Amino acid sequence: MRIVVQRIRNGQVTVEDDVTGTIRDGLLCLVGVTHEDTEEDAKYLAQKVVHLRIFEDEEGKMNRSLLDQGGALLSVSQFTLYGDCRKGRRPNMMQAAPQAVAEPIWEAFNQAVEAEGVHVEVGRFGAMMDVTFTNVGPVTFIVESKN
């Protein structure tokens, strides 16, 4: 499982003119799932993300977590995180899990974040989404459940 974590001032997901999720001051997580990922991977990364110290404290050091900040999380499924661009010009998506595997794991990630006490807003799995956000810093990290 692979997640691009971005510290944002605001973020919104729209699907066909329908706003499916919107937050202020928190994290945007673009979530990719591969074939061998499990709910344990989702739980591990949920804990990792909410405790990741990437918000500034009073001294301007990244020393505070999403939980410390009281921020929200905007979760967007993104199979292209497992696109392999090493050969040719068309990314190979074979490492991305199919919807039947990926969607329940993405949902498990969202539920595990909520269980940590963080408000979660979401995109729509498998939909063509417009994702708008303001990255603060910019601060962007990639976290993975496997080495």
N, C-alpha and C positions, 0 to 999 in steps of 0.2 A: 504494500500500500504506500502511496506517495502523495504528499500534500504540499502544495505551495501555500505558505502562510504569509499574508500581507497585513501589516498594521494599517488600519484605515480610519479616516475621519467620518466617512459616510459610505454607504454602499447600497446598491439596489439591483434586483434581478427582475426583468420583465420578460414575459412570454406572451407573444401576440397581443400586445397592449394591456396585458393583465400583470400587475405587480405581484410577484409571488413572495418576495422577501425584501425587507429594507431594514437597515440598522444605522446607528450613529456610534462613533467611537468604539471600535473593537477590532475584530479580525475577519478578513475574508479568507476562507479556506477553499482552494480548488482541490478537489479530492479525486484521485485516480486509484482504481482497483485493478489488480492483476489476478490471474487464475488461481494462484495458491493462497490468496489472502483469506483470512477468517475473521469472525467476530472478535477474536482475541486481538488481532492486529488493530481492529477498529477501536477497541477499548484502550489499548496501549497508546495509540496516537491521540485519542481524545484526552487522556491524562497528560500526555506530553504537551499538546497544544495549549491547554488551559493553564498549565503551570510554567510554560516557557516565559522566561523573564526578558521581554522585549519592549516593555513600556518604560519610559523614563521616570525616575524618582525625582525628589525635590532638588537633587544635585545634578540633574541632567544625565544620569547614568542609566543604562537599560538594566533595571533592577527589579521591575515590577511585572507581575503576570496579569493575564486577562482577569483572573479572579481578584487580584489585588485592585485592579482598576474598576471592577464592576461593569466591564464592557460586555457587549454581545458578540455573537459569531454569525457570519453569513456563510452558509455552506453550499457549494456548487459542485455537482458531479462533473468530472472532466476526464473522459477516457483518453484524450489526446496526450495526457501526461505520460502514457506508456507508448506513444508513437516513437518508432525507431527511424531516425533520419540518416543513418550512417551510409546506406547504399541508395543509389538512384535519387530520384527527385520526388517520389511519392512516399510519404511516411508509411511504414509498415505498422499496422495496428494489432498485430497478432498477440502482443503481450497484454493488451487490454482485455479484461474479463468481459464476457457477454452480460447483457442486462440481467438475466436470471441469477447470475452470481453476484454481480457488482451492486445492484440496487439494494438488496438486503444488507450488504456490508456497509454501504454508504449510510443507510438508515440507522444501522447499529452505531456508527460513528456519531451521528447526530443525537441519538438517544443517550449515548455515553457522555457527550458534552453536556447535555441538559441535566443528567444525573449528577454532574459536578457542580450544578448550580448556575450555569450560564444560559442566558436566553439565546435560542437558536432560531434563525430565519433561514429559509432554504430556497433554492432554485427548483426546477422541475426536472427530474431524471429523464434523460434521453431527449429533451426538448431543445429546440434552437432558442437560445437565451440571449438577451442583451444584458450584459453585466456592466454596470457603471460604478466607479468608486474613486475616492481620492486617497491615494497611498500617502501616509505620513512618514516623512524621513527622506527618501523612501526607505522603508524597512520591509525586506522580503527574505524569507528563509524556505528551504526545502527540507521536510522531515520525512523519514521513511521508516517503515516497521521492520524491514529486513536490511542486513548489511549489503 
